[in-house]
């Protein structure tokens, strides 16, 4: 799959394509419906399927300081889109200047002049251009002028997550923040993942017999509520069953919020400096401060046992 950052990265000889545009944070099951439809239509027309997305999130430029927690980094979104059959991902730097493009200017500059859209696939509430003035109806009118079709896909899926609310990135972020990683998983169609580089922490886990990978998460990452979770630690293509701790480590009067993963039944791992992923399968318990170090160790052993059982059941 080709990955372009900015319009100038698009090959000069790029032909017609089927395009879908959106933040697509999380590439959740609703997003997947739109992207799969775009891929299927591209195959029918014999042209590539392109996803157009933005960095940073448009809200950060329009309303500084309002950047939402991200469910997936851009490289992760690209991987997920590639799995769906997307041929190219275009990440547009969302600048103040770019935000001032009118809907008509956006259509010409991006869809017509650069991507030569043959079809555009979107959800019913798609908005674009300065002050989000453009909508699907406007896009349809532009398609008549510039010779591209517009297909609208209903992306609204619901299930048990969020009490039956339509699946969305906003709902997923809320569930993650509440520690409901099972609900988030239903929406995403896979476990929520947090990524980052393993850095040196206080190394108390090693001293206590449970050495953890202290993950320095990427900026704006959606991190689950404080507590203990069962999941996986992904290292260089290997998924290791893990007990995961999120929080400030109140037992030792910590103040910095961290994500730490203990690779269950693995010894001698040296992960410092490696980029890893942490998948959250299930919530085990909340963060707590114990009466003694012995009580903490007893609880940690019980946590690891429970996490081992959860991952084993998963497999």
Secondary structure, DSSP 8 states (H G I E B T S, - for coil): -EEEESGGGS-TT---EEEEES--TT--HHHHHHHHHHHHHHHHHTSEEEEEEEES-HHHHHSTT----BSS-HHHHHHHHHHTT--EEEEEE--HHHHT--HHHHIIIIIITTT-EEEEEE-TT--BSGGG-B-HHHHHHHHHHHT-EEEE-----B-SGGGG-B--HHHHHHHHHHT-HHHHHHHHTS-EEEEEEEE----HHHHHT---EEEEE-TTB----SEEEEEEEEETTEEEEEEEEEE--GGGT--S-EEEEEETT--S---TT-EEEEEEEEEEE-----SSHHHHHHHHHHHHHHHHHHHHHH-
